[in-house]
Amino acid sequence: VGDNLFVYRAERLVRFVNGYGETVSQVGLSFNPNHDVALLPNGNVIVVEYKQQLRNLDLWGEFLFAWDVLREVNPAGETVWSWDISEHLDVNRMPEGLIFKDGKLEWSHVNSVEYLEETDQLLISVRNQSWVLLVDHKTGEVVWRLGRGGDFSLAGEDWFKGQHDATLQSDGSIMVFDNANIQQAAVPSRVARYMLDTENFE
């Protein structure tokens, strides 16, 4: 349980590496992984799959559209559960700054996933939507969206933008690394912490 997990995108592997840098075990993947991976109590792993295809969006026309699918993979490399983010959010909701990379519209760009064992939920950072999502692992339902235009009103400073590494803290707050790098004006990066009123949100 104390081993580190690493995603090797070019090799399509998830590797379990010990404190000495030795590969203890690995899981082969049949898809292109991207960014983060989360270990589940049953030994399976949640891996972010990077996908792309031509899509015609109502407001923007036709683009090579890049998005993410979360896959739960067992030690044999078989997908036993999947969650397509484009089926749960409005694909016509664009980032405040359109993100193009290698000729593609990078619509979601999931860059961190944390599994919350106590509630069987997933905390997901969706960088290019500037949202952090809480998703029910069993049903796939989006419980809430944290960020501008989401389910919470903000008291205090501005919302994060283009964030990484959303994590749940012991007091129930959510901490994110706010890169702020999709804003028009230069804004320094920061760590932001949000205490949520999950009993009374929109």
Backbone bond lengths (Angstrom), bond angles and torsions (degrees), N, CA, C in turn:
res aa  C-N    CA-C-N  psi(-1)  N-CA   C-N-CA  omega(-1)  CA-C   N-CA-C  phi
1 V - - - 1.460 - - 1.523 110.21 -
2 G 1.334 116.94 -28.87 1.450 119.69 -178.66 1.508 114.18 -81.55
3 D 1.341 117.89 -3.83 1.455 120.24 -179.04 1.525 110.79 -68.47
4 N 1.329 116.08 154.01 1.451 121.75 174.61 1.521 109.92 -88.15
5 L 1.345 115.85 150.97 1.454 121.31 177.81 1.515 108.79 -113.88
6 F 1.325 116.11 136.50 1.458 121.21 178.58 1.521 109.68 -132.03
7 V 1.329 116.27 138.03 1.456 121.89 175.03 1.519 108.63 -96.82
8 Y 1.323 116.37 129.62 1.461 121.95 175.14 1.524 107.33 -112.19
9 R 1.321 115.24 99.73 1.462 119.25 -171.80 1.520 111.98 -65.78
10 A 1.334 117.28 -46.83 1.466 120.17 -176.42 1.529 110.90 -63.20
11 E 1.325 116.62 -33.82 1.463 121.20 -177.90 1.526 112.62 -92.54
12 R 1.347 117.62 -5.61 1.465 122.15 -177.20 1.530 110.82 53.61
13 L 1.322 115.69 54.70 1.454 121.70 -177.90 1.519 111.43 -133.85
14 V 1.329 116.12 148.47 1.457 122.62 161.69 1.519 105.92 -111.25
15 R 1.313 116.98 123.35 1.459 121.03 -179.29 1.520 111.10 -112.45
16 F 1.319 115.76 137.59 1.455 123.27 172.66 1.528 106.46 -97.49
17 V 1.329 115.88 116.86 1.462 121.31 -173.17 1.520 108.87 -119.68
18 N 1.343 116.58 132.56 1.460 120.04 -179.59 1.523 111.27 -84.08
19 G 1.321 116.57 -179.25 1.458 121.33 -176.46 1.511 114.08 -66.00
20 Y 1.332 117.42 -12.61 1.465 121.25 177.84 1.524 112.34 -95.79
21 G 1.350 115.81 4.39 1.460 119.91 -179.74 1.512 113.73 81.63
22 E 1.331 117.10 12.45 1.460 121.26 -178.25 1.528 110.07 -92.71
23 T 1.333 116.54 137.98 1.454 120.81 176.60 1.521 109.31 -75.77
24 V 1.327 116.50 116.42 1.461 122.30 -179.35 1.522 110.69 -84.46
25 S 1.323 115.80 -42.22 1.462 122.07 176.83 1.517 108.26 -158.69
26 Q 1.315 116.06 169.06 1.458 119.68 178.55 1.520 110.12 -151.18
27 V 1.336 114.66 155.97 1.457 122.07 179.25 1.518 107.94 -121.72
28 G 1.327 117.15 122.39 1.458 121.09 176.35 1.519 110.89 -79.31
29 L 1.314 116.90 143.61 1.455 122.41 -177.37 1.527 110.32 -117.17
30 S 1.329 116.27 150.30 1.464 121.33 178.11 1.518 111.70 -100.24
31 F 1.343 117.19 10.88 1.460 121.86 -176.66 1.519 109.07 -141.51
32 N 1.335 115.94 171.21 1.463 121.46 179.92 1.525 110.04 -84.19
33 P 1.336 118.12 112.71 1.467 119.90 178.24 1.526 111.23 -80.66
34 N 1.323 115.39 161.22 1.455 120.20 -179.53 1.531 109.35 -146.94
35 H 1.315 116.45 128.96 1.467 123.31 173.80 1.524 112.80 61.63
36 D 1.341 117.27 -114.05 1.453 121.49 -159.07 1.526 113.05 -90.80
37 V 1.344 114.45 165.98 1.459 122.88 175.22 1.523 107.00 -145.68
38 A 1.338 116.99 145.44 1.466 121.52 -179.29 1.518 109.29 -128.97
39 L 1.320 116.40 134.68 1.458 122.44 179.63 1.519 110.22 -89.10
40 L 1.341 116.65 132.95 1.459 122.40 177.65 1.527 109.71 -99.13
41 P 1.345 117.10 157.94 1.472 120.24 -178.17 1.528 113.49 -60.37
42 N 1.335 117.49 -26.56 1.465 120.60 -178.82 1.526 113.24 -83.01
43 G 1.343 117.06 3.21 1.454 120.93 179.33 1.511 114.39 92.63
44 N 1.327 117.12 -9.18 1.460 120.39 174.30 1.528 109.94 -75.90
45 V 1.327 116.21 166.01 1.454 120.73 177.36 1.525 109.75 -128.05
46 I 1.342 115.47 144.71 1.459 121.81 170.73 1.524 107.15 -93.39
47 V 1.321 116.79 123.51 1.460 122.52 -178.25 1.519 108.64 -122.97
48 V 1.329 116.99 141.45 1.464 121.98 177.02 1.526 108.47 -87.14
49 E 1.328 116.31 122.12 1.462 121.28 176.28 1.528 109.56 -97.71
50 Y 1.326 116.62 132.92 1.465 122.75 177.95 1.525 108.41 -94.40
51 K 1.360 116.44 125.73 1.460 120.69 -178.37 1.526 110.07 -129.17
52 Q 1.337 115.95 158.85 1.462 120.57 175.49 1.525 109.96 -154.17
53 Q 1.337 115.69 147.38 1.464 122.18 175.50 1.524 108.60 -164.59
54 L 1.317 117.06 161.53 1.455 121.20 174.56 1.529 108.97 -71.83
55 R 1.316 115.91 129.39 1.455 120.76 176.29 1.518 109.37 -135.41
56 N 1.320 115.47 148.21 1.459 121.26 175.56 1.520 107.43 -104.65
57 L 1.328 116.07 108.67 1.450 121.14 -178.33 1.523 110.35 -93.71
58 D 1.314 116.06 140.93 1.460 121.52 -173.68 1.524 112.57 -52.93
59 L 1.340 116.84 -44.58 1.461 120.70 -172.75 1.517 113.48 -92.39
60 W 1.337 118.07 -18.20 1.460 119.92 -167.84 1.519 114.18 -123.94
61 G 1.319 118.17 -5.41 1.459 119.99 -178.57 1.516 111.63 82.89
62 E 1.337 115.96 -157.92 1.458 120.84 -174.32 1.525 112.09 -90.79
63 F 1.320 115.28 130.71 1.461 122.24 179.28 1.517 109.21 -136.92
64 L 1.331 115.14 156.25 1.448 120.13 162.35 1.525 105.55 -77.44
65 F 1.308 115.52 108.14 1.464 124.00 -167.17 1.526 109.04 -99.73
66 A 1.327 117.15 125.09 1.467 121.86 179.87 1.519 109.20 -113.15
67 W 1.346 115.61 131.25 1.463 119.83 -177.83 1.525 109.27 -149.14
68 D 1.318 116.78 -173.23 1.461 120.26 -173.61 1.528 112.17 -128.97
69 V 1.317 114.32 148.52 1.459 122.96 171.75 1.524 107.15 -126.26
70 L 1.328 116.92 131.45 1.460 120.41 174.28 1.521 108.65 -89.21
71 R 1.327 116.32 132.03 1.462 120.87 179.54 1.522 110.35 -124.99
72 E 1.321 115.90 131.98 1.453 120.39 170.35 1.526 107.57 -91.69
73 V 1.321 115.48 121.97 1.460 121.55 -173.20 1.522 108.77 -119.11
74 N 1.337 116.96 134.43 1.459 120.19 178.22 1.532 110.33 -85.73
75 P 1.339 118.74 173.33 1.465 119.91 -176.64 1.522 114.75 -59.60
76 A 1.341 117.00 -19.37 1.460 120.53 177.45 1.528 112.26 -84.72
77 G 1.334 116.82 -1.90 1.460 120.54 179.37 1.510 113.84 87.56
78 E 1.341 117.66 10.24 1.456 121.77 -178.51 1.525 110.39 -90.08
79 T 1.336 116.85 137.02 1.461 121.45 176.10 1.520 109.51 -78.25
80 V 1.337 116.73 122.51 1.469 121.33 -179.60 1.523 112.15 -111.20
81 W 1.328 117.27 -7.83 1.474 122.81 178.66 1.515 107.18 -161.88
82 S 1.330 116.82 142.67 1.466 119.63 176.65 1.518 110.03 -143.89
83 W 1.327 115.15 155.97 1.463 122.16 -177.57 1.523 107.75 -145.01
84 D 1.339 115.90 113.39 1.463 123.14 -177.08 1.527 108.61 -93.91
85 I 1.327 117.03 114.01 1.465 120.41 -175.46 1.520 112.18 -63.10
86 S 1.342 118.18 -30.20 1.467 120.62 -178.30 1.523 112.14 -71.35
87 E 1.337 117.25 -12.75 1.460 120.67 177.04 1.533 111.84 -91.42
88 H 1.330 116.35 -5.96 1.470 120.08 -175.52 1.529 113.38 -120.03
89 L 1.324 117.62 -11.89 1.460 121.76 175.21 1.523 108.83 -124.14
90 D 1.324 116.10 161.41 1.465 122.25 179.50 1.527 109.07 -74.62
91 V 1.341 117.12 114.19 1.468 120.21 -176.91 1.524 112.36 -68.99
92 N 1.337 117.48 -13.43 1.464 120.16 177.15 1.535 112.03 -88.43
93 R 1.329 117.30 0.00 1.464 120.03 175.28 1.526 107.96 -84.42
94 M 1.304 115.43 107.66 1.455 121.52 -177.75 1.529 111.37 -92.93
95 P 1.328 118.17 153.87 1.469 120.46 171.67 1.522 110.37 -60.04
96 E 1.329 116.57 161.22 1.465 120.44 178.81 1.523 110.78 -63.05
97 G 1.320 116.96 -30.73 1.460 121.40 170.26 1.511 107.44 -119.13
98 L 1.341 118.60 120.15 1.462 120.25 -177.85 1.522 109.60 -60.15
99 I 1.312 116.43 132.41 1.448 121.99 -175.36 1.516 109.25 -106.44
100 F 1.323 116.68 108.51 1.453 121.53 176.60 1.518 109.25 -112.28
101 K 1.334 116.20 137.65 1.450 121.42 179.66 1.516 108.19 -145.46
102 D 1.328 116.26 123.38 1.466 121.71 179.75 1.526 111.49 53.39
103 G 1.337 116.50 39.96 1.457 120.84 177.40 1.512 114.66 79.22
104 K 1.318 117.99 7.59 1.462 121.98 -178.03 1.525 110.21 -113.97
105 L 1.318 115.06 151.19 1.455 121.05 170.63 1.520 107.42 -87.68
106 E 1.338 117.40 108.81 1.464 122.21 179.32 1.523 108.07 -82.11
107 W 1.334 116.12 91.93 1.458 120.77 -169.16 1.527 113.44 -78.92
108 S 1.311 117.12 -42.36 1.468 118.13 -174.54 1.527 112.49 -111.13
109 H 1.317 118.40 -62.12 1.468 123.84 178.93 1.530 111.12 60.01
110 V 1.329 115.60 65.63 1.466 120.87 173.97 1.524 108.90 -66.46
111 N 1.335 117.08 125.73 1.464 119.26 -176.10 1.525 114.29 -124.18
112 S 1.325 118.25 -1.09 1.468 118.98 170.24 1.521 109.52 -155.79
113 V 1.339 114.56 144.30 1.462 122.43 177.76 1.521 107.70 -136.57
114 E 1.310 116.86 127.51 1.461 121.47 175.70 1.522 108.39 -123.21
115 Y 1.333 116.20 128.33 1.456 120.38 177.12 1.520 109.29 -90.31
116 L 1.344 116.27 128.40 1.456 122.57 -179.37 1.525 107.62 -103.89
117 E 1.332 115.63 99.79 1.465 120.93 -171.68 1.522 112.55 -63.79
118 E 1.319 117.80 -38.23 1.462 121.17 -174.77 1.524 112.28 -60.98
119 T 1.333 116.76 -34.70 1.468 121.19 -176.64 1.525 112.99 -112.87
120 D 1.321 118.67 -1.95 1.465 123.84 -175.80 1.534 110.12 53.86
121 Q 1.342 114.73 52.73 1.458 121.23 179.26 1.524 109.67 -128.93
122 L 1.320 115.65 164.48 1.460 122.35 179.44 1.518 109.59 -120.04
123 L 1.330 115.96 131.06 1.461 121.84 174.75 1.522 106.72 -101.07
124 I 1.326 116.69 119.18 1.463 121.76 -168.48 1.522 110.09 -124.28
125 S 1.322 117.16 127.40 1.462 122.05 173.91 1.523 108.73 -92.98
126 V 1.341 116.21 120.45 1.466 122.24 179.90 1.524 107.00 -110.70
127 R 1.310 115.88 91.13 1.466 122.31 -167.65 1.525 113.39 -55.52
128 N 1.326 117.69 -52.10 1.461 119.62 -171.11 1.528 113.56 -78.73
129 Q 1.325 117.24 -10.48 1.456 120.46 169.81 1.524 111.38 -95.14
130 S 1.341 116.68 -5.79 1.470 122.06 -176.02 1.520 110.76 51.78
131 W 1.333 114.76 44.35 1.453 122.06 178.30 1.529 110.18 -129.46
132 V 1.326 115.53 148.29 1.457 122.68 164.50 1.522 106.14 -112.60
133 L 1.328 116.25 128.78 1.458 121.58 -177.15 1.522 110.69 -109.85
134 L 1.330 115.81 145.25 1.453 121.34 165.86 1.523 106.39 -109.20
135 V 1.339 116.38 122.10 1.465 122.03 -174.01 1.525 109.37 -122.74
136 D 1.322 115.87 133.88 1.456 121.25 176.01 1.531 109.19 -74.63
137 H 1.318 116.24 120.50 1.465 120.53 -176.22 1.526 112.24 -64.49
138 K 1.317 117.34 -35.18 1.463 120.96 -176.24 1.521 112.20 -74.55
139 T 1.344 116.79 -45.97 1.469 120.63 -173.57 1.527 113.40 -98.79
140 G 1.344 117.87 -20.95 1.458 121.26 -174.76 1.514 113.74 81.70
141 E 1.323 116.81 1.35 1.472 120.98 -179.27 1.526 110.73 -68.48
142 V 1.343 115.77 137.84 1.466 120.86 171.14 1.526 107.60 -79.67
143 V 1.331 116.38 111.84 1.464 121.23 -176.88 1.519 110.29 -73.47
144 W 1.340 116.61 -46.03 1.460 121.66 174.46 1.514 111.50 -156.95
145 R 1.346 114.51 162.45 1.468 123.36 177.25 1.522 107.58 -122.61
146 L 1.310 116.17 123.61 1.461 121.73 179.96 1.524 108.69 -103.98
147 G 1.344 116.72 126.21 1.454 121.96 -179.96 1.515 110.39 137.85
148 R 1.319 115.74 179.44 1.466 121.07 -178.31 1.532 110.20 -60.10
149 G 1.334 116.02 129.36 1.460 120.59 -179.37 1.515 113.59 78.78
150 G 1.339 117.28 8.54 1.456 121.04 -179.62 1.519 112.51 -91.90
151 D 1.322 115.96 -144.43 1.462 121.01 -171.88 1.519 114.74 -101.33
152 F 1.325 117.13 2.47 1.465 120.03 -178.32 1.529 110.33 -124.81
153 S 1.328 116.06 144.83 1.459 121.14 170.89 1.521 108.16 -87.66
154 L 1.333 116.27 144.08 1.459 120.92 -175.61 1.523 110.69 -100.61
155 A 1.327 115.05 130.41 1.456 120.68 172.81 1.525 107.56 -109.78
156 G 1.345 116.58 119.23 1.457 118.76 178.42 1.513 112.79 112.53
157 E 1.327 117.18 -133.33 1.455 122.69 -171.86 1.525 111.85 -70.55
158 D 1.350 115.92 177.66 1.457 121.64 -179.60 1.529 110.81 -69.85
159 W 1.335 114.91 160.40 1.451 120.51 174.97 1.534 110.47 -68.03
160 F 1.308 115.56 157.52 1.464 121.67 172.51 1.531 110.26 -69.37
161 K 1.336 115.65 158.71 1.468 121.00 176.37 1.521 109.20 -143.98
162 G 1.323 116.24 134.65 1.454 120.78 177.32 1.517 113.06 62.02
163 Q 1.321 117.19 41.58 1.461 123.76 -168.90 1.532 113.10 -79.34
164 H 1.335 114.09 165.79 1.462 123.65 171.73 1.537 108.65 -130.26
165 D 1.320 115.07 161.50 1.472 123.48 161.52 1.522 113.44 55.85
166 A 1.331 116.89 64.48 1.467 120.98 174.00 1.519 109.03 -81.33
167 T 1.330 117.47 128.19 1.462 121.38 -178.67 1.525 110.06 -136.84
168 L 1.339 114.89 145.72 1.457 121.21 175.73 1.520 108.88 -85.63
169 Q 1.340 116.61 130.94 1.453 122.17 179.05 1.532 110.93 -94.41
170 S 1.315 116.94 165.14 1.468 121.79 -175.87 1.522 112.89 -62.72
171 D 1.343 117.59 -24.55 1.465 120.37 179.94 1.523 112.57 -90.83
172 G 1.342 117.24 6.43 1.458 121.23 178.98 1.511 114.58 91.35
173 S 1.334 118.17 -4.84 1.466 120.92 178.31 1.525 110.21 -78.72
174 I 1.327 115.23 163.66 1.460 122.18 178.24 1.527 108.03 -112.98
175 M 1.330 116.32 127.76 1.460 121.04 178.03 1.523 109.23 -110.71
176 V 1.333 116.24 135.21 1.463 120.94 177.94 1.525 109.14 -133.34
177 F 1.332 115.01 152.04 1.462 120.48 169.76 1.516 106.81 -91.80
178 D 1.321 116.14 108.87 1.467 122.99 -174.46 1.525 108.97 -88.36
179 N 1.330 115.92 100.50 1.465 120.00 -179.37 1.517 112.55 -71.13
180 A 1.354 116.35 -29.98 1.474 121.70 177.44 1.522 112.37 55.71
181 N 1.331 117.24 26.43 1.470 118.86 -172.80 1.518 114.17 -99.25
182 I 1.343 118.14 14.77 1.457 119.17 170.42 1.521 110.54 -114.30
183 Q 1.333 116.81 15.58 1.451 120.87 175.36 1.532 109.61 -87.00
184 Q 1.315 115.66 154.76 1.459 119.77 -178.78 1.525 111.22 -70.27
185 A 1.307 117.41 -38.96 1.457 120.73 178.91 1.525 109.69 -92.95
186 A 1.315 116.18 150.08 1.466 120.81 178.99 1.528 109.39 -68.90
187 V 1.316 116.33 120.92 1.462 122.33 -179.92 1.518 107.34 -129.25
188 P 1.327 118.41 133.76 1.465 119.72 -178.77 1.531 111.54 -68.53
189 S 1.334 114.97 150.29 1.463 120.24 174.88 1.525 109.77 -67.14
190 R 1.323 115.88 158.73 1.461 121.01 -179.62 1.527 108.49 -156.78
191 V 1.314 115.76 164.76 1.456 122.29 167.97 1.518 107.33 -100.83
192 A 1.316 117.04 127.41 1.467 121.17 -178.08 1.527 108.99 -120.88
193 R 1.327 115.05 141.53 1.459 120.97 -178.54 1.529 108.28 -126.10
194 Y 1.333 116.41 132.46 1.461 121.62 -174.96 1.523 109.99 -124.43
195 M 1.322 115.65 127.15 1.459 121.31 172.83 1.516 107.08 -96.62
196 L 1.340 117.17 122.29 1.437 121.49 -171.81 1.531 111.73 -101.89
197 D 1.329 115.75 140.78 1.449 121.54 170.68 1.525 106.73 -94.48
198 T 1.318 116.58 87.50 1.471 121.09 -174.89 1.526 112.84 -79.06
199 E 1.323 117.32 -3.65 1.456 120.84 176.20 1.522 111.08 -88.30
200 N 1.327 116.41 -25.48 1.468 120.66 -176.00 1.515 109.79 -135.56
201 F 1.327 116.95 78.36 1.460 119.43 173.82 1.514 109.19 -127.09
202 E 1.325 115.05 163.89 1.466 121.03 -170.78 1.525 111.69 -66.37
